[in-house]
């Protein structure tokens, strides 16, 4: 095992997720070093800002290529928010758009070889999921008052079943941030690990047999681009669904 | 042949956690199969359900990945 670890130190599929401190910083006892994770977050924010600000500065009547991308992403998220939460939900559109574009940019930037995938760390995705969860819960209580607690009491059930159902509903509600965070994190991490394991096969099989895993890698890379988009989409649409639950109580 | 019995259990456990992928595979197959089935019956309604298709795909896939996370937790913690 030790010899294998030494030999595979460079081909370790987990090596890509390592956090490296680029600039050491201490705030009291708090470690606020500027890491490679922070660097790629900054790059993602800059990329999204550049896309949305620079491409829209021309405001051409007939959009060019970049302006089309910006307009399409806006329309895509706006349509999603409008479909799921209705017109009242459009007040929260900036939040959802930011969330979607940030996750999408992080996921896509992670596909560049030798880059770092910010969303492959559970603390990053959990921070976003917790922000969504706390925001939605506070919003639910502000909009519905204590009536928001009726969310945990499904209608049309016999009374003797209620104690069980309330507990189940409560657990399913509280597990929302965990599943939201875990879904994005696990998808990104599993995909990138799989790519690196496949790459290890290519090297191990060499010039003779390496072509088969190489071909598979091309396919998996294409799938990873789909997943990168899909997970950003799923994160955003689940946020919309949770928001809709808080805004319009059905029970 | 060295190593302790705890490592053995660890590796077997990590392997067993990968069984979750079987469930995810079945789920994804059912989703896409049923979507195609319905889309061929009523192609006009197919476009409107693509959101639900992708949502269902992502939700089903995530359950398999939870198994992957468990395997990683067993191996690396």
HADDOCK unambig.tbl for C-alpha pairs under 7 A between the chains (distance, minus, plus):
assign (segid A and resid 183 and name CA) (segid B and resid 62 and name CA) 5.34 0.50 0.50
assign (segid A and resid 186 and name CA) (segid B and resid 65 and name CA) 5.77 0.50 0.50
assign (segid A and resid 186 and name CA) (segid B and resid 66 and name CA) 6.98 0.50 0.50
assign (segid A and resid 186 and name CA) (segid B and resid 69 and name CA) 6.49 0.50 0.50
assign (segid A and resid 187 and name CA) (segid B and resid 65 and name CA) 6.66 0.50 0.50
assign (segid A and resid 234 and name CA) (segid B and resid 55 and name CA) 6.31 0.50 0.50
